[in-house]
Amino acid sequence: MITQHYNSIHFENNLLKQIKVKENQLKIAQESNMLHVAEALQDELLKLQSQLSEPQDVEVQALMGLLDD
């Protein structure tokens, strides 16, 4: 259980770092007027952000399942 929690935290921290990098890259691309690069980075950023919210949803569903039992 503790290992699973640690892995979850590690995964989330890694995603947060990746999101921060993509945000910085996006800012640079926008300032450099690199429209296609900015669009691609926005897509990648959205995918990373959606991955960040998925584990939380699974945990909430698991807790709700326990309440149903």
C-alpha positions as YAML, in Angstrom:
chain: A
units: angstrom
residues:
- id: 1
  name: MET
  ca: [0.00, 0.00, 0.00]
- id: 2
  name: ILE
  ca: [2.80, 2.42, 0.91]
- id: 3
  name: THR
  ca: [4.70, 1.50, -2.25]
- id: 4
  name: GLN
  ca: [1.61, 2.17, -4.36]
- id: 5
  name: HIS
  ca: [1.19, 5.57, -2.69]
- id: 6
  name: TYR
  ca: [4.87, 6.39, -3.26]
- id: 7
  name: ASN
  ca: [4.61, 5.37, -6.92]
- id: 8
  name: SER
  ca: [1.51, 7.53, -7.30]
- id: 9
  name: ILE
  ca: [3.29, 10.54, -5.81]
- id: 10
  name: HIS
  ca: [6.38, 9.91, -7.96]
- id: 11
  name: PHE
  ca: [4.20, 9.65, -11.09]
- id: 12
  name: GLU
  ca: [2.36, 12.86, -10.20]
- id: 13
  name: ASN
  ca: [5.60, 14.76, -9.50]
- id: 14
  name: ASN
  ca: [7.03, 13.58, -12.80]
- id: 15
  name: LEU
  ca: [3.91, 14.74, -14.64]
- id: 16
  name: LEU
  ca: [4.07, 18.12, -12.92]
- id: 17
  name: LYS
  ca: [7.68, 18.55, -14.03]
- id: 18
  name: GLN
  ca: [6.77, 17.61, -17.60]
- id: 19
  name: ILE
  ca: [3.85, 20.05, -17.55]
- id: 20
  name: LYS
  ca: [6.11, 22.86, -16.31]
- id: 21
  name: VAL
  ca: [8.63, 22.16, -19.11]
- id: 22
  name: LYS
  ca: [5.87, 22.13, -21.75]
- id: 23
  name: GLU
  ca: [4.45, 25.39, -20.39]
- id: 24
  name: ASN
  ca: [7.88, 27.01, -20.68]
- id: 25
  name: GLN
  ca: [8.37, 25.64, -24.19]
- id: 26
  name: LEU
  ca: [4.91, 26.87, -25.17]
- id: 27
  name: LYS
  ca: [5.67, 30.35, -23.86]
- id: 28
  name: ILE
  ca: [8.89, 30.48, -25.88]
- id: 29
  name: ALA
  ca: [7.14, 29.20, -29.02]
- id: 30
  name: GLN
  ca: [4.38, 31.80, -28.65]
- id: 31
  name: GLU
  ca: [6.88, 34.63, -28.08]
- id: 32
  name: SER
  ca: [8.87, 33.46, -31.13]
- id: 33
  name: ASN
  ca: [5.69, 33.38, -33.23]
- id: 34
  name: MET
  ca: [6.14, 29.66, -33.96]
- id: 35
  name: LEU
  ca: [2.46, 28.86, -34.46]
- id: 36
  name: HIS
  ca: [2.73, 25.20, -35.47]
- id: 37
  name: VAL
  ca: [5.12, 24.40, -32.66]
- id: 38
  name: ALA
  ca: [2.85, 26.20, -30.18]
- id: 39
  name: GLU
  ca: [-0.17, 24.19, -31.37]
- id: 40
  name: ALA
  ca: [1.72, 20.91, -30.99]
- id: 41
  name: LEU
  ca: [2.90, 21.89, -27.53]
- id: 42
  name: GLN
  ca: [-0.63, 22.82, -26.49]
- id: 43
  name: ASP
  ca: [-1.83, 19.37, -27.55]
- id: 44
  name: GLU
  ca: [0.97, 17.71, -25.58]
- id: 45
  name: LEU
  ca: [0.21, 19.89, -22.58]
- id: 46
  name: LEU
  ca: [-3.47, 18.94, -22.63]
- id: 47
  name: LYS
  ca: [-2.56, 15.24, -22.76]
- id: 48
  name: LEU
  ca: [-0.22, 15.60, -19.79]
- id: 49
  name: GLN
  ca: [-2.83, 17.53, -17.80]
- id: 50
  name: SER
  ca: [-5.46, 14.89, -18.50]
- id: 51
  name: GLN
  ca: [-3.07, 12.18, -17.26]
- id: 52
  name: LEU
  ca: [-2.62, 14.16, -14.08]
- id: 53
  name: SER
  ca: [-6.34, 14.14, -13.33]
- id: 54
  name: GLU
  ca: [-6.92, 10.45, -14.18]
- id: 55
  name: PRO
  ca: [-5.38, 8.86, -11.06]
- id: 56
  name: GLN
  ca: [-7.42, 11.15, -8.83]
- id: 57
  name: ASP
  ca: [-10.61, 10.05, -10.56]
- id: 58
  name: VAL
  ca: [-9.72, 6.38, -10.06]
- id: 59
  name: GLU
  ca: [-9.08, 6.97, -6.37]
- id: 60
  name: VAL
  ca: [-12.42, 8.74, -5.95]
- id: 61
  name: GLN
  ca: [-14.19, 5.89, -7.71]
- id: 62
  name: ALA
  ca: [-12.48, 3.38, -5.45]
- id: 63
  name: LEU
  ca: [-13.56, 5.30, -2.36]
- id: 64
  name: MET
  ca: [-17.11, 5.54, -3.64]
- id: 65
  name: GLY
  ca: [-17.06, 1.80, -4.26]
- id: 66
  name: LEU
  ca: [-16.09, 1.21, -0.64]
- id: 67
  name: LEU
  ca: [-19.00, 3.37, 0.51]
- id: 68
  name: ASP
  ca: [-21.40, 1.34, -1.62]
- id: 69
  name: ASP
  ca: [-20.26, -1.89, 0.07]
...
